[in-house]
Amino acid sequence: MGSGTPGDRTSEVVPRGADRWDSAQGVAVPVAVTSVAVASVVVVGAAVVVVGA
């Protein structure tokens, strides 16, 4: 992925492509956060079951 530096090729993408990229990030970030949260709950739940047993 681009580092955001002026010399980076990704900075030359046309605005439409950038908008699409922003939209993709807008979807991907919440999905990733939700996935991590769900995984954490599952791990904690499993640990509680193991400790409780």
C-alpha atoms as one frame of an Amber mdcrd trajectory, in Angstrom:
protein
   0.000   0.000   0.000   1.051   3.608  -0.428   2.794   5.399   2.393   1.160
   8.692   1.456   4.445  10.292   0.417   4.308  12.717  -2.561   6.503  10.443
  -4.687   4.227   7.471  -4.145   2.417   6.248  -7.261  -0.835   5.787  -5.350
  -0.962   9.574  -4.831  -1.345   9.959  -8.621  -4.607   7.996  -8.731  -7.499
   9.955 -10.234 -10.028  11.357  -7.719 -12.637   8.747  -8.651 -10.203   5.977
  -7.801  -9.315   7.732  -4.550 -12.989   8.066  -3.656 -13.502   4.386  -4.347
 -10.446   3.593  -2.200 -11.815   5.730   0.646 -15.153   3.931   0.362 -13.392
   0.571   0.477 -11.489   1.630   3.593 -14.731   2.933   5.112 -16.118  -0.596
   4.806 -12.953  -2.571   5.538 -11.962  -0.788   8.746 -15.250  -1.350  10.648
 -15.364  -4.951   9.390 -11.812  -5.567  10.608 -12.527  -3.945  13.978 -15.720
  -5.977  14.345 -13.884  -9.180  13.421 -11.196  -8.498  16.026 -13.836  -7.703
  18.648 -15.769 -10.895  17.884 -12.565 -12.938  17.960 -11.664 -11.403  21.332
 -15.092 -12.252  22.747 -14.777 -15.827  21.478 -11.287 -16.206  22.972 -12.360
 -14.726  26.317 -15.488 -16.893  26.330 -13.431 -20.006  25.636 -10.983 -19.061
  28.395 -13.850 -18.587  30.861 -15.252 -21.998  29.935 -11.831 -23.636  30.324
 -11.171 -21.918  33.668 -14.696 -22.659  34.856 -14.301 -26.326  33.926
